[in-house]
Amino acid sequence: MKYRLIISGNTYNMQDTLKGEGFRWNPDTKSWYKDFSDESDMQDSCQVYKDLGLATSVAVIKSSNPDERKYFVKESWIFNLEAMHDKLWCIENDIEEHRLQFPLTLAGKDIKDWDDFEDLRQECYNLESIAKSRKVTGKEYGRIRDIVSWRVQARYNACMASGMSEEEAGRCFEDM
């Protein structure tokens, strides 16, 4: 568990000391703060500043677990993940009919063979399922964003190749 010690009051003459002790200024709350992982260190520091007549308060900081599901996935991103199934099906047909060949780079991954292709397909299915829960981890969110960006760029390129104006094709990016 982490603790945040917050110092407020007339700290103008103490700013160099506070900076030297590792405190940071928060202009929104007009206070200084420092995070501690050890409760006794935080209490010792708190007592020092209380003795100097400054107002102190303590907040408990919840652990920032990278596996915590806290990112919200937009509906348009879920649509683009679903659209990846069709795109991958088309790419599979192009490979089988020799219009494309390995190696490929798809959605930021190097695809060397059918196993890599199936891994990407499975990843897209898994991420779509997770995204539909609407809460994903930071790592999942980043990968979803990469896939969606690639998919939107592929749609844009297809629109441009079919003769659309750049303005019309640019509408592909509106759901990003």
C-alpha positions in Angstrom: 0.0 0.0 0.0 1.2 3.5 -0.7 0.5 6.7 1.2 0.4 10.3 0.0 1.4 12.9 2.5 -0.1 16.3 1.6 1.3 19.5 3.1 -0.6 22.8 2.9 -0.7 26.1 4.6 2.0 28.9 4.5 4.7 26.9 2.8 6.3 29.7 0.8 9.5 29.8 3.0 9.6 26.0 3.0 9.5 25.3 -0.7 13.2 24.6 -1.2 13.1 22.2 1.8 10.0 20.5 0.5 11.6 20.1 -3.0 14.8 18.8 -1.4 12.7 16.2 0.5 11.1 15.0 -2.7 7.8 16.8 -2.4 6.0 18.0 -5.5 3.8 21.0 -5.9 0.1 20.6 -6.9 -1.1 24.0 -8.3 -4.7 22.9 -8.3 -4.9 22.2 -4.6 -2.1 24.7 -3.7 -0.3 22.0 -1.7 2.8 19.8 -1.6 2.6 16.0 -1.8 4.9 13.1 -1.6 4.2 9.4 -1.9 5.5 6.9 0.6 5.6 3.1 0.5 6.5 2.8 4.1 3.9 4.0 6.6 6.3 4.7 9.4 8.5 6.9 7.1 5.4 8.8 6.1 4.3 9.3 9.7 7.8 10.5 10.7 7.7 13.1 7.9 4.2 14.1 8.7 5.1 14.8 12.3 8.1 17.0 11.3 5.8 19.2 9.2 3.1 19.3 11.8 5.7 20.4 14.4 6.5 23.3 12.0 2.9 24.4 12.1 1.9 23.2 8.6 -1.4 21.4 7.8 -0.9 17.8 6.9 -3.2 15.1 5.6 -2.7 11.6 4.4 -4.3 9.7 1.6 -4.1 6.0 0.9 -3.1 5.4 -2.8 -4.6 2.2 -4.3 -2.1 0.1 -6.1 -1.7 0.8 -9.7 -1.9 -2.7 -11.0 -1.2 -2.8 -14.8 -3.6 -5.8 -14.9 -6.4 -3.8 -13.5 -9.3 -3.5 -16.0 -9.9 0.2 -16.1 -9.9 1.4 -19.7 -13.1 1.9 -21.6 -13.4 0.7 -25.2 -15.4 2.8 -27.6 -18.2 1.1 -29.6 -16.5 2.1 -32.9 -13.4 0.3 -31.8 -15.4 -2.8 -31.1 -16.9 -2.5 -34.6 -13.4 -2.3 -36.1 -12.3 -5.4 -34.1 -15.4 -7.2 -35.6 -14.5 -5.9 -39.1 -11.0 -7.5 -38.6 -12.6 -10.9 -39.0 -13.9 -10.0 -42.5 -10.5 -8.4 -43.4 -8.6 -11.5 -42.2 -10.9 -13.7 -44.1 -10.3 -11.7 -47.3 -6.5 -11.8 -46.7 -6.7 -15.6 -46.1 -8.4 -15.9 -49.5 -5.8 -13.7 -51.1 -3.0 -15.9 -49.7 -4.7 -19.1 -50.8 -5.3 -17.7 -54.4 -1.7 -16.4 -54.5 -2.5 -12.7 -54.6 -0.6 -12.3 -51.4 2.2 -14.3 -49.9 4.0 -14.7 -46.6 5.7 -12.8 -45.0 3.2 -10.1 -44.3 2.9 -7.4 -41.7 -0.7 -7.1 -40.4 -1.9 -5.0 -37.5 1.7 -4.4 -36.4 2.7 -8.1 -36.4 5.1 -9.9 -38.7 3.2 -12.8 -40.1 5.6 -15.4 -41.4 3.3 -18.4 -41.9 -0.2 -19.8 -41.3 0.5 -20.4 -37.6 1.3 -16.6 -37.2 -1.8 -15.8 -39.2 -4.0 -18.0 -36.9 -2.4 -16.5 -33.8 -3.4 -13.0 -35.1 -6.9 -14.2 -35.9 -7.2 -15.7 -32.4 -5.8 -12.6 -30.8 -8.4 -10.5 -32.6 -11.2 -12.8 -31.4 -10.0 -12.7 -27.8 -9.6 -8.9 -27.8 -13.0 -8.5 -29.3 -14.5 -10.6 -26.5 -12.6 -8.7 -23.9 -13.5 -5.3 -25.4 -17.2 -6.1 -25.3 -16.9 -6.3 -21.6 -16.0 -2.6 -22.0 -13.2 -2.7 -19.4 -9.7 -3.7 -20.4 -6.2 -3.5 -19.1 -3.7 -0.9 -20.3 -1.9 -3.5 -22.3 -5.1 -4.8 -23.9 -6.2 -1.2 -24.7 -2.9 -0.5 -26.4 -3.1 -3.6 -28.6 -6.8 -2.9 -29.4 -5.8 0.7 -30.4 -3.0 -0.7 -32.7 -5.3 -3.1 -34.4 -8.1 -0.5 -34.9 -5.5 2.0 -36.2 -4.3 -0.6 -38.7 -7.9 -1.5 -39.7 -8.9 2.1 -40.2 -5.8 2.8 -42.3 -6.6 -0.3 -44.4 -10.1 1.0 -45.0 -8.7 4.4 -46.0 -6.3 2.8 -48.4 -9.1 0.8 -50.0 -11.3 3.9 -50.4 -8.4 5.8 -52.0 -7.7 2.8 -54.3 -11.4 2.7 -55.4 -11.2 6.4 -56.5 -12.7 8.2 -53.6 -11.5 11.7 -52.9 -9.1 12.2 -50.0 -11.9 14.0 -48.1 -14.3 11.1 -48.5 -11.7 8.5 -47.6 -10.7 10.6 -44.6 -14.1 9.8 -43.1 -12.6 6.4 -42.2 -10.8 8.2 -39.4 -13.8 9.8 -37.8 -14.4 6.8 -35.6 -10.9 6.9 -34.1 
